[in-house]
Amino acid sequence: MDNLINELTDVLEKEAALYNELLSISRRKTPVLVEGKVAELENITKEEQSLVLQLSELENRREKLMEEVSGKMSIKPENLTVTELVKHVGNRQGERLDKVRKHILDVIEELRSTNQLNAELVRNSLDFINFSLNLITSFEGEGNTYNGGAKKSGSKAKSLFDLKI
């Protein structure tokens, strides 16, 4: 059982390290979004995807280990959390598990905050792009032509391009 707990803690520590890398990348992404560096943004996105794949593999391994531990402890896997596990293991292992759990939660919260900022920057950029496209592609022209009865003839939307979007 001690070996399973140690292996689980090792997996969680590896996950924590990957979450730290993901947070670092997310922070790097913010100025890239502000400056509109598309090529650099693509590279950052590829890095993120690679880390997410690695995290997925570690998470699968963590779930399998939790199932094994839950079987040995006669606890349903869905009821066994790291917090609950800390209560059932020795002090040293429990402290190590709890430390990595807290660290992961802190990093995930920072990551969530940074990603919300980045998402808002992306939304603002898209809003600006849509606004600019609307200005360029369709604006109401001042219809200064009159027909025979001195009525203003219907004005049509003018466009700089021969394409509707």
For each residue, the residues with C-beta under 8 A, 3 or more apart:
1: 4 5 69 72
2: 5 6 90 93
3: 6 7
4: 1 7 8 65 68 69 72
5: 1 2 8 9 69 85 89 93 97
6: 2 3 9 10 93
7: 3 4 10 11 65
8: 4 5 11 12 62 65 66 69 85 97
9: 5 6 12 13 93 96 97 100
10: 6 7 13 14
11: 7 8 14 15 58 61 62 65
12: 8 9 15 16 62 82 97 100 101 104
13: 9 10 16 17 100
14: 10 11 17 18 58
15: 11 12 18 19 55 58 59 62 104
16: 12 13 19 20 100 103 104 107
17: 13 14 20 21
18: 14 15 21 22 51 54 55 58
19: 15 16 22 23 55 104 107 108 111
20: 16 17 23 24 107
21: 17 18 24 25 51
22: 18 19 25 26 48 51 52 55 111
23: 19 20 26 27 107 110 111 114
24: 20 21 27 28
25: 21 22 28 29 44 47 48 51
26: 22 23 29 30 48 111 114 115 118
27: 23 24 30 114
28: 24 25 31 32 44
29: 25 26 32 33 41 44 118
30: 26 27 33 34 114 117 118 121
31: 28 34 35
32: 28 29 35 37 40 41 44
33: 29 30 36 41 118 121 122 125
34: 30 31 121
35: 31 32
36: 33 125
37: 32 40 41
38: 41 42
39: 42 43
40: 32 37 43 44
41: 29 32 33 37 38 44 45
42: 38 39 45 46
43: 39 40 46 47
44: 25 28 29 32 40 41 47 48
45: 41 42 48 49
46: 42 43 49 50
47: 25 43 44 50 51
48: 22 25 26 44 45 51 52
49: 45 46 52 53
50: 46 47 53 54
51: 18 21 22 25 47 48 54 55
52: 22 48 49 55 56
53: 49 50 56 57
54: 18 50 51 57 58
55: 15 18 19 22 51 52 58 59
56: 52 53 59 60
57: 53 54 60 61
58: 11 14 15 18 54 55 61 62
59: 15 55 56 62 63
60: 56 57 63 64
61: 11 57 58 64 65
62: 8 11 12 15 58 59 65 66
63: 59 60 66 67
64: 60 61 67 68
65: 4 7 8 11 61 62 68 69
66: 8 62 63 69 70 77 80 85
67: 63 64 70 71 77
68: 4 64 65 71 72
69: 1 4 5 8 65 66 72 73 80 85
70: 66 67 73 74 75 76 77 79 80
71: 67 68 74 77
72: 1 4 68 69
73: 69 70 80 88
74: 70 71
75: 70 79 80 84
76: 70 79 80
77: 66 67 70 71 80
78:
79: 70 75 76 84
80: 66 69 70 73 75 76 77 84 85
81: 84 85
82: 12 85 86 97 98 101
83: 86 87 98 101
84: 75 79 80 81 87 88
85: 5 8 66 69 80 81 82 88 89 97
86: 82 83 89 94 97 98 101
87: 83 84 94
88: 73 84 85
89: 5 85 86 93 94 97
90: 2 93 94
91: 94 95
92: 95 96
93: 2 5 6 9 89 90 96 97
94: 86 87 89 90 91 97 98
95: 91 92 98 99
96: 9 92 93 99 100
97: 5 8 9 12 82 85 86 89 93 94 100 101
98: 82 83 86 94 95 101 102
99: 95 96 102 103
100: 9 12 13 16 96 97 103 104
101: 12 82 83 86 97 98 104 105
102: 98 99 105 106
103: 16 99 100 106 107
104: 12 15 16 19 100 101 107 108
105: 101 102 108 109
106: 102 103 109 110
107: 16 19 20 23 103 104 110 111
108: 19 104 105 111 112
109: 105 106 112 113
110: 23 106 107 113 114
111: 19 22 23 26 107 108 114 115
112: 108 109 115 116
113: 109 110 116 117
114: 23 26 27 30 110 111 117 118
115: 26 111 112 118 119
116: 112 113 119 120
117: 30 113 114 120 121
118: 26 29 30 33 114 115 121 122
119: 115 116 122 123
120: 116 117 123 124
121: 30 33 34 117 118 124 125
122: 33 118 119 125 126
123: 119 120 126 127
124: 120 121 127 128
125: 33 36 121 122 128 129
126: 122 123 129 130
127: 123 124 130 131
128: 124 125 131 132
129: 125 126 132 133
130: 126 127 133 134
131: 127 128 134 135
132: 128 129 135 136
133: 129 130 136 137 165
134: 130 131 137 138
135: 131 132 139
136: 132 133 160 161
137: 133 134 159 160 161 163 164 165
138: 134 157 158 159
139: 135 157 158 159
140: 155 157 158
141: 155 156 157 158
142: 155
143: 152 153 154 155 156
144:
145: 152 153
146: 150 151 152 153
147: 150 151 153
148:
149:
150: 146 147
151: 146 147
152: 143 145 146 155
153: 143 145 146 147
154: 143
155: 140 141 142 143 152
156: 141 143
157: 138 139 140 141
158: 138 139 140 141
159: 137 138 139 162 163 164
160: 136 137
161: 136 137
162: 159
163: 137 159
164: 137 159
165: 133 137
